[in-house]
Amino acid sequence: MQDRPKTNRNRRRPTWKGATLSLVLLAAVAFAFSALTGLAWSAGGSRPLDPLSTAPVPEPSNLADFVVDRSAAVALGKAFFWEMQAGSDGITACATCHYNAGADTRTKNQVNPKGAPFFNGGANGQLAMADFPTHRLADPDNAASQLLADTKNVVGSQSIASTKFDHVVPGSAVEAGVPVADKVFSVGGNNVRQVTPRNAPTVINAAFNFREQWDGKAQNVFNGVNVWGDRTPGAKVLEAPSPD
């Protein structure tokens, strides 16, 4: 199974409709996981730890204003999570990255050099135990100890080979595009899959996260436009009063 594209901006049409559809699909996936897991973790504080299954699934108070059938939304989200046709290459699903315990545990072609030389032999390289930790101290328990090794490289997640989007092919899961020569992610002159500078974390219990992604960029509030949630005051969710 191939990996879900993340950073290639040429792979999709830059339209409002496409961006909104992607966010709606992400919301549907979130509904599915909140229903499937129903679990949470305690961030500490004075409240005693309870069984995770007792934590209520957080949902918007006005959910019914946008979702007529919650069960159908859960089923739709689960279906989209495994749908490979959602990827521009027709073989990439959300689950491609978030597969093993909801996370990405692959070890080949998983390094983004961030402008530095690859530390694992180059594009399409195989990670080894000796590559870790990427930030190595003489005394791991002492942050002030001698620095033995460090790198700008990031162990991320595969995307797609560099391709410029052309058009959607009606009836086909594969979008038409033109390969673009890649000076970084190539082997012997042949493009390999690009690697994002982020590793796909687990999506299990993601419904309980107030910030998504490793840097906390994405907010738990779905605003219908971008990842910033209620930090974008003017964002609106499109409401269709009728199917027409």
N, C-alpha and C positions, 0 to 999 in steps of 0.2 A: 504494500500500500504506500502511496506517495503522500507527501506532506501538504498541509494547507498553506496556500499563499498568504503572506502577511504584509510585505513591504513593497511589492512591485506595483507602482501606481499606474503602469501602463496596461495592466491586465484587465481593467474594468472601465466601462464608460464613465467619465466624470460627470454624471448627471445627478440631480437632486433625487430623482426617483430611485436610482440605483443605491444611493447612500441611505435613503430612508428605508428601502427594502432590506438592506443589510442589517440595519439597526432593529427592524421589526423581527427579523429572523433570530437575531441574538436574544431579543426579549423572549421569543417563543422558546428558545433553548433553555433560557434561565427558568421559565415556568416548568419545563420538563424536569430539570434537575432539582428544583425545589420540591416538586412532588415526589420524585424518586427517592430523595435522601431524607428530607425532614429532620436533618441533624444540624447542630451548631457547636461551636467551641466557645469556651469562656475566656474573655480577655483579661481575667483577673478581677481585682477589686474585692469588696467585702461580701458579695453574694456567694453563697456556698455552691459548689459544683453539683449540678443535677445531671441525671441521665440525658444524653444528647437528644434522645428521641422525644423528650418532653418539651423541647424548645419549639415555639410556634414558628411557622415559615413566614418571614416578613413579606407582606404584599402591600401595594398601594391601597389606600382606603377607597379610592375611586376606580378600582380595577374594572368593576362592572360597566363603567362608562365607555370602556374601550374593548373589553373582551366579553362577548355574549355568552360563550360556552367555554368555561375554564378547562374542562376535561379535553375538549377538542384542541385548545391551545397547547396543553401539555403533550398531547399525542403529536401535534404538528411540530413542536420543538424537538421532540425525540427523533422524529423522522428526519428533520433537517440536520440534526447533529450527525447522523450516519449517512446522509445523502452526498455521494461523491460528485453528482452533477452540479453541486453548488460551486465547485471549483472551475476555473476557466479552462483547465485541461481535461475536465470530465472524469477525473479519477481522484479528486481531492475533496475530503470531507472535514468537518470540524474534528471528528474522531481520529483523523489521520495523525494529528498532533496530540490530542488529548485522549489517548487510547489506553495506555497502561496506568491503571489507577487514576485515570483522568489527566495524566501528565504525559510528557514526552521523554522517553527514556532511551531513545536511539543513540547510537554511538558513532555512526559513520556519516560524514558530510554534515557535521553539526557545529562547525566553527565559523564565526564571523571575525575576520582579522581586524576590523575597526581601523584600517589604514596601516596596520603593522604587519610584519611577516607572519604567515601561519606558523603556529607552534607544533602542529601535528602532521607535518609533511605536505601541507598544501590543500587546495580545494579537493573535496571528496575524500579527505583523509580519515583515518580510523583513530578514534580516541583510545588512549590507554590509561591505566591507573597512574603511570608515571607523569601524566600531564596535570595531575591534581595534587594538592590545591594549586590553582593558578596564581595565588598570592601566598608565598611561602616564607615563613619566619623561622629563625633558628629555634625559638621557643614558642610554639603555637599558643601557649597560655599567657604570653607576655607581648602585648602589642608594641612595646618599645624595643623588643629584641631585634637583632640584625635581620635585615631583609635579604633573603637568599635568592628569591626569584619573583618576578612579577611580569605581567603581560597585558597588553591592550586587548588581546583576543577575548572574545566572548563565546561561550558555549551556548548557542541559540537553537533555532529550529529551522528546518529546511523550508524553503518557499518553492517557487517554480523557476525554471530556466528563464533567463532574461528574454522577454518577448514583448513586442509592441502590439497592443490590442488594435484590431482592425474592425471586426464586426461580429455580431452574434449570428450563428447559422441556425435558422428555424428548424426545429426538429432534431437538432444535434446537441449533445451535452458539451461538445468541445467548441470553444470560441475560436474564430479565425484570427490569427496573428502572425507577425513577422519576427523571426528570431533576431535578436540584437547581440552582436559580438560582445562578450563579457571578458574584460581583461583580468578580473579577479577570480570569478567562479568558472574556470575552464581548465580542462586537462587535455593536453595535446592538441590544442586549437578547438576542442569541442566543448560547448557549454555544458556545465553541470548545474544542478539546482542551486539557486542562491540560498544563503543562510541569513536569517534575520538576526539582529543583535539582541534578541530576546528569546529565552527558552519558554516554551509553553508550560505553565504550571498546571496543577490539578484543577479541574473544574468541579470536583466533588465538594458539596456544601458551598459552592460559590454564591448561592442566593443569600448567604449571610454576610458576604463581604461588603464593607462600605467603600473599599477602594480595590480596584482590580489592577492587574499587571504588577510586575515586580517593583515599579517605581510609584505605584499608587495613582497613576495618571487617570485611569477610568473610574468614574464614580458609580455608586450603586443606583442612583436615580436615572431612569431612562427618560431623556428629554426629546427624543425623536429626531435629533439633528446630529449630535456629536457625543464624545465620551465624557464631557465635562459636567453632565447632569445639571443641577440647579445653579451651577456656577456660570451658566449661560442663560441669563434672565429672559432673553428674547426667543429662546428655542420653543418651538411648538410641535405638537403631535397632530398629524393630519387626521381629521375625523371625516369619514364618508357616511353621510346619513342614509345613503342607499347604495346598492351594488353598482348602479349606473355611473 
